[in-house]
Amino acid sequence: MEKKQTGHCLCGKVSVTAALKNHDVDACHCDTCRRWAGGPMLAVACEGEPDFKGEAHIGVFASSDWAERGFCKECGTHLFYRLKEGGFYALPVGLLDNAEGWVLHSQVFIDEKPGFYSFSQKTAELTGAELFAQYGKSS
């Protein structure tokens, strides 16, 4: 699979081209991601900033003191999660055109995962506190 991937929102008014760090899909079970995505957020990390076309249709919401989420203002498709500092971008894996070759790699905020679902794959699992500690931040 190519490291450079393309994708688009439901209505097609926003498209993206992004270089990915790898083909690892990470699941976030935090309350904010579950509220935003309707379940765990399944995302892939980008190398640098993705290239979006149709920027006039992109809305941005500051979902915390440290992060923002982008969405299409026309159809509501989730476009990205990004840290306000440090340049980290993650894209929902379902936004991308290529549905093959992904590997469920890790689950974060495992301590906030509700009991009504479970993934069968064995992955790395981090609590919210453990994740924040990796970045030298406190929750």
N, C-alpha and C positions, 0 to 999 in steps of 0.2 A: 504494500500500500504506500502511496505517495505521502510524504510529510506535508505537502501543500494540499489543502482541501478547500472546496467551494461549498456554498450553501445559500439558502434564501428563506425568507419568511413565507407564511402561507399565501399572502396576496401577491408576493413577488416584487413589492416595491422596495424592499431592502435585500441586498445580496452581500455576501461576504467571501473573501478569499483570505485564508489564514495558514501560516506555517505552524504545524503542531510540534510540540516537544517530543511526542511519542504517540503511540496508539493506545495508551492507557486511558480507560474511563474510570473516573472517580465518582463515588456516590456521596452526596452530602445529605445527612439526615437532620440537620438543624431545623428548628422551628420555622425560621425565616424561609429557607429553601423549600421546605414542605408546603408552606402557605403559598409561596410564589409558583411552585411547579405542580401543586396538587399531589405530590408524593416526593420521593427523594429526587434531588437534582442529579442527573447523570451528565457529567461534563468532561471535556478534554481541555488540557492546558495548552496555551499558545506560546510560540516563541515570538516575543515582541507583540506589537499592536496589530490586530487584524485590519484588513483593508475593507471598509464598508462602502458600498454604493447605495445611494438613496438616503443620504444622511438627513435630509429634511424630514424624513418619516421616522427617525429614531427619537424616542423619548428616553430620558435617563432619570432614574429614581435613586436617591441616596438611601439605601436600605439600612445603613448603620454608620457609625462614626468613621469606619475604615473602608467601606465598600459601596459600590454602585451597581445597579442592574439596568441593562438596556432592553428596550422592547420596541416593536413596530407600533407606531401610533395609529396605524390603519387597521391591522388585523389582530394585534396583541401578542404576536409571537415573541417569545423570549429570545433575545439575541446574545446577551453576554452578562457575565459577572466580572467585575474588575475591582482591584484594590485602588484606593485613591492615591496611595503612595507605592512606588516600587515597580509599576508597570505590569503587574500580573493580570492576565486576561484568561478567562475560561469560557468556552462556548458550550451550550447544551449540545450533546452529541446528536440529538434528533434534528437539529438545525442543518446538519451537514448532509450533502448529497450521497456520500459513500456510506453504506450501511454494513460493510464487510470489514473484517480484520480487527475489530475492536476487542480489547481485553479488559474485563472488569478487574481493576487493580487494587483499589483501596476504598474504604468507607470511613468517612469522618463524621464527627459528632455522633458516634455510635451510642453514646450515653443518652441521646435524645431520640433515638429510633423507637417508634411505637412497636408494640408487640404483634400487630396484626399482619406484618409482612416480614419476609426474610429472604435473602439471596442464597442460593445453593452453593455458589462458588466460594472458595476460601480466599479471603483477601486480607491485606493489612487493615487493621482497625485502630482508629485513634479517637479518643474522647475529645471534646471541645478544648479542654484544658491542655491536653497533650499537643493538639494542633497549634494553639496559640503559643505554647512554649517553644515550638520549632521556629517561630517567627519573632521570638522575643517580646511577645505582647501578652497582656493579661486580658481575660474575657471581661 
